């Protein structure tokens, strides 16, 4: 038998799947704590009709949900807590898995099926995209930071990475939505560097951006998702550049040494070429003659081009 469960959901403005997200959990939870940030009054009026719902008005300047989840968790009346985002739908079959294992584990990681630009993205680290979502209240601490890694104690369980058990995550529906969220997160991340007086070096950003693209598109086979995989890898690369640019803006647009700029450009193109050629060869994505040419190019770069 399932214990009593408190659900926590943060709703900003008027997300299109919020009511469906709540409907997907409503039969299985006893309390739904809704953190509202600049939320549409019409949407809130519908939510208020749910006797399980408790609305908590949050400051309008909350930049992202993760910094308030720990506070909302502490408001939960029950010993078990479920976190869900307003663009996530949990299938009924997943609850049966939880019920069968709840007495043996303290926290549960859910596979997540990301729908991006109208397509389920099955590669490039977008699947199974495990997320810690259900846990005993006192076993998980949610750090108040961007892209947090929750601190969990006790025994953890990974729900099998099967489509029928996965959270459906209606992620980015279009490019405007991606850029709106990326800008908001990049500003907040850049501000963390400023407030902590931590230097964000351009060369480090170039390295991280390249690693992000290469790992997603090649190593984690984003190319199998076609144009979707390519665009998403480029966008994830650009995100790191966006953080660097907002950091530069917060610093009041300081100039940079020419040597640093030149080295960054050289690093981007030379390292990008070497890494791309390496993975194209390793994954056999082109014919033997093209692979031979790429190996030759890499040897020349390693001998003469890179410093």
Secondary structure, 3 states (H helix, E strand, C coil): CCCCEEEEEEEECCCCCHHHHHHHHHCCCCEEEEEEECCCHHHHHHHHCCCCEEEEECCCCCCCCHHHHHHHHHCCCCCEEEECCCCEECCHHHHHHHHHHCCCCCEEEECEEEEECCEECCCCCCCCCCEEEEEEHHHEECCCCCCCCCEECCCEEECCCCHHHCEEEECCCCHHHHHHHHHHHHHHHHHHHHHCCCCCCHHHHHHHHHHHHHHHHHHCCHHHHHHHHHHHHHHHHHHHHHHHHHHHHHCCCCCCCHHHHHHHHHHHHHHHHHHHHHHHHHCCCCCHHHHHHHHHHHHHHHHHHCC
